[in-house]
Amino acid sequence: MQLLKEDTCSMAKKIELLEATKGKLLGDRLDPCSIDDLHQLENQLERSLVKIRARKTQLFREQIERLKEECGMQPLQMRLLTKNHQDVIQPDMNEIMEADTQLFIWPPERTPKKL
């Protein structure tokens, strides 16, 4: 019976510690943290973010490979589809057509002549 009480007490302490850590990771319960604690927490979050981004990149690559297989696309086609938004093709200014609006503007002191 004593052993069960000790296990229960130990588990309760672990749960309390985990809840405090979870709160810190979520940005709550930071008031008692020192500068060193906050620095360690920041480093831990940055390491976690690197792992998350790596996993996300891996999933994107797997999805692209799956799409290649499903669609039977050639490598060039896939590169065109996966280009980032900075590579958007700009319209050629020579190809833009002018529209005739039949709008005439005269200086205020002059009246237009009848056509």
C-alpha positions as CSV (number, residue, x, y, z in Angstrom):
1,M,0.0,0.0,0.0
2,Q,2.9,2.4,0.8
3,L,4.4,1.7,-2.5
4,L,1.2,2.6,-4.3
5,K,1.0,5.9,-2.4
6,E,4.6,6.7,-3.3
7,D,3.9,5.9,-7.0
8,T,0.8,8.1,-6.9
9,C,2.7,11.0,-5.4
10,S,5.6,10.6,-7.9
11,M,3.1,10.5,-10.8
12,A,1.3,13.6,-9.5
13,K,4.6,15.5,-9.4
14,K,5.5,14.4,-12.9
15,I,2.0,15.5,-14.2
16,E,2.5,18.9,-12.5
17,L,5.9,19.3,-14.0
18,L,4.6,18.3,-17.5
19,E,1.7,20.8,-17.2
20,A,4.1,23.6,-16.2
21,T,6.4,22.8,-19.1
22,K,3.4,22.6,-21.5
23,G,2.3,26.0,-20.2
24,K,5.7,27.5,-20.8
25,L,5.9,26.1,-24.3
26,L,2.5,27.7,-25.1
27,G,3.7,31.0,-23.7
28,D,1.7,30.8,-20.5
29,R,3.1,30.8,-16.9
30,L,6.3,32.7,-17.9
31,D,6.2,35.1,-14.9
32,P,8.4,33.0,-12.6
33,C,11.0,32.3,-15.4
34,S,14.4,33.9,-15.3
35,I,16.3,35.2,-18.3
36,D,18.3,31.9,-18.4
37,D,15.0,29.9,-18.3
38,L,13.6,32.0,-21.1
39,H,16.7,31.6,-23.2
40,Q,16.7,27.8,-22.7
41,L,13.0,27.8,-23.6
42,E,13.6,29.8,-26.8
43,N,16.4,27.5,-27.8
44,Q,14.2,24.5,-27.3
45,L,11.4,26.0,-29.4
46,E,13.9,26.9,-32.2
47,R,15.1,23.2,-32.2
48,S,11.5,22.0,-32.3
49,L,10.7,24.4,-35.2
50,V,13.7,23.1,-37.2
51,K,12.4,19.5,-36.8
52,I,8.8,20.6,-37.7
53,R,10.0,22.4,-40.8
54,A,12.1,19.4,-41.9
55,R,9.1,17.1,-41.5
56,K,6.9,19.4,-43.5
57,T,9.5,19.6,-46.3
58,Q,9.7,15.8,-46.3
59,L,5.9,15.5,-46.6
60,F,5.9,18.0,-49.4
61,R,8.6,16.1,-51.3
62,E,6.7,12.9,-50.8
63,Q,3.5,14.5,-52.1
64,I,5.3,15.9,-55.2
65,E,6.8,12.4,-55.9
66,R,3.3,10.8,-55.5
67,L,1.8,13.4,-57.9
68,K,4.5,12.8,-60.4
69,E,3.7,9.1,-60.4
70,E,0.0,9.6,-60.5
71,C,0.0,12.2,-63.3
72,G,3.0,10.8,-65.2
73,M,4.4,14.3,-65.5
74,Q,7.8,15.1,-66.9
75,P,10.4,16.8,-64.7
76,L,10.1,20.1,-66.5
77,Q,6.3,20.2,-66.0
78,M,6.8,19.5,-62.3
79,R,9.4,22.3,-62.0
80,L,6.9,24.7,-63.6
81,L,4.2,23.7,-61.2
82,T,6.4,23.9,-58.1
83,K,8.0,27.2,-58.8
84,N,7.6,29.7,-55.9
85,H,5.6,32.9,-56.2
86,Q,8.7,35.0,-56.9
87,D,9.0,33.5,-60.4
88,V,5.6,34.6,-61.6
89,I,5.9,35.7,-65.3
90,Q,5.3,39.4,-65.8
91,P,3.2,40.5,-68.8
92,D,5.1,41.9,-71.7
93,M,4.4,45.7,-71.9
94,N,4.5,45.5,-75.7
95,E,1.6,43.1,-75.7
96,I,-0.7,45.3,-73.7
97,M,-3.2,46.9,-76.1
98,E,-4.4,50.5,-75.8
99,A,-8.2,51.0,-75.6
100,D,-9.8,53.9,-77.4
101,T,-12.1,55.6,-74.9
102,Q,-13.1,58.6,-77.0
103,L,-12.4,60.8,-74.0
104,F,-11.2,64.3,-74.7
105,I,-9.9,66.7,-72.1
106,W,-9.6,70.5,-72.7
107,P,-8.2,73.2,-70.6
108,P,-10.9,74.9,-68.5
109,E,-10.6,78.3,-70.2
110,R,-11.3,76.9,-73.7
111,T,-14.5,75.4,-75.1
112,P,-14.2,72.5,-77.5
113,K,-14.9,73.1,-81.1
114,K,-17.8,71.1,-82.6
115,L,-16.6,68.2,-84.7
